[in-house]
Amino acid sequence: MSIGDAPSPLDQDQPTDSDSHATPSTQPSPTERFRALIEVTLCSGFPTQFALILVLAMIGAAPPGGTLPLLYVVVLSLADAVLVLGLIWVLLRVHGERPVPMFLGVRPIGREATLGLLLVPAALLLVAAAFSILLQVAPWLHNVTENPLEALIDSPLNAAAFALVAVVAGGVREEVQRAFVLSRFESHLGGSAVGLIVFSVAFGLGHLVQGRDAAIVTGLLGAFWGILYLKRRSIVGPIVCHAGFNLTEVLIAYNVATSATS
């Protein structure tokens, strides 16, 4: 029987592998805490992107004049996704951890995917409401008038390239990354609530190029997906919701760009 067809003990309030992972029987040692902190930092996305930017600069592929060409964004995003996912896989193998309990849990995959799809409107509403509130109470946070990434989505080919990045680097990489980081915080670094706050802030800071208000809203969105993972113990719902949200944003940006040029 496949995972997607298996009955869900979580739906019956029975203990699972993820429950035992969430409440370790012994406190982690200082060495284990330090190791977890290093792993979280390595897989946060910042060190890998910085390293890739240096490599691209060394081979003469730095963006000219501070601009962000489409090819540069796509290559950097996809390469970083491969690097982060590879690091997580290696770390799990080194510690003898099974990825299925951490990332998929025991809930039916089809049901989780449907839930993620149904939550896309909720994510869009959250973003719209947050931007509206920030614009009213703190308009100075809106320091970027035009999103530099959305400005690149001006043709069907560019939109397709961004759609690929939205699914792979956004939906898949960021949700695997989030689940890994939250699991490390949960077991070694002060608990899942601490991890949710820390990683949501880091997630938002990673989007500062889109504006201070966008960074805050993105942090809230990251917390939304993090809570969904912690409640469901499966990355399927967050991946589908995240990818669906990103694809909707790409479609909106493309429609705006083509309408402006028509």
Long-range contacts (C-beta under 8 A, 24 or more apart in sequence): 2-109, 3-100, 3-104, 3-106, 3-108, 3-109, 4-108, 4-109, 4-110, 5-108, 6-106, 6-108, 8-106, 8-107, 8-108, 8-111, 9-106, 10-105, 10-106, 10-107, 10-232, 10-233, 11-107, 16-101, 16-105, 16-106, 16-233, 17-98, 17-101, 17-105, 17-106, 18-101, 18-102, 18-105, 18-106, 18-233, 21-101, 21-102, 21-183, 21-186, 21-187, 22-186, 22-187, 22-192, 24-187, 28-187, 28-188, 32-188, 33-188, 33-189, 35-188, 36-184, 36-185, 36-187, 36-188, 36-189, 37-188, 37-189, 39-91, 39-184, 40-181, 40-184, 40-185, 40-189, 42-87, 43-84, 43-87, 43-88, 43-91, 43-177, 43-180, 43-181, 44-177, 44-181, 44-199, 44-202, 45-80, 45-84, 45-174, 45-177, 45-206, 46-202, 46-206, 48-80, 48-83, 48-84, 48-87, 49-76, 49-80, 51-83, 52-76, 52-79, 52-80, 52-83, 68-148, 68-149, 68-152, 69-152, 70-152, 70-158, 70-161, 70-162, 73-149, 73-152, 73-165, 74-161, 74-162, 74-164, 74-165, 77-165, 77-168, 77-169, 78-164, 78-165, 78-168, 78-169, 80-169, 80-173, 81-168, 81-169, 81-172, 81-173, 84-173, 84-176, 84-177, 85-172, 85-173, 85-176, 85-177, 88-176, 88-177, 88-180, 91-180, 102-179, 102-180, 102-183, 103-176, 103-179, 103-234, 103-235, 104-234, 104-235, 104-236, 105-232, 105-233, 105-234, 106-233, 107-232, 107-233, 107-234, 107-236, 109-234, 109-236, 112-232, 112-234, 112-236, 112-237, 112-240, 113-236, 113-237, 113-240, 115-232, 115-237, 115-240, 116-228, 116-236, 116-237, 116-238, 116-239, 116-240, 116-241, 116-242, 116-244, 117-240, 117-241, 117-244, 119-228, 119-237, 119-241, 120-240, 120-241, 120-244, 120-245, 120-248, 122-224, 123-221, 123-224, 123-225, 123-241, 123-242, 123-244, 123-245, 124-245, 124-248, 126-220, 126-221, 126-224, 127-217, 127-221, 127-245, 130-216, 130-217, 130-220, 131-213, 131-217, 134-213, 134-216, 134-217, 135-213, 138-213, 141-211, 141-212, 141-213, 141-216, 142-211, 142-212, 142-213, 143-211, 143-212, 143-213, 144-209, 144-210, 144-211, 144-212, 144-214, 147-210, 147-211, 147-214, 147-253, 148-209, 148-210, 149-209, 149-210, 150-249, 150-253, 150-256, 150-257, 151-257, 153-250, 153-253, 153-254, 153-257, 154-254, 154-257, 154-258, 154-261, 156-254, 159-250, 159-251, 159-253, 159-254, 162-250, 162-253, 163-247, 163-250, 166-243, 166-246, 166-247, 166-249, 166-250, 167-243, 167-246, 167-247, 170-242, 170-243, 170-246, 171-239, 171-240, 171-242, 171-243, 171-244, 171-246, 172-239, 172-243, 174-203, 174-222, 174-242, 175-225, 175-229, 175-235, 175-238, 175-239, 175-242, 176-235, 178-203, 178-222, 178-225, 178-226, 178-229, 178-235, 178-238, 179-229, 179-235, 179-238, 182-226, 182-229, 182-230, 192-230, 195-226, 196-223, 196-226, 196-227, 196-230, 197-223, 199-226, 200-226, 221-245
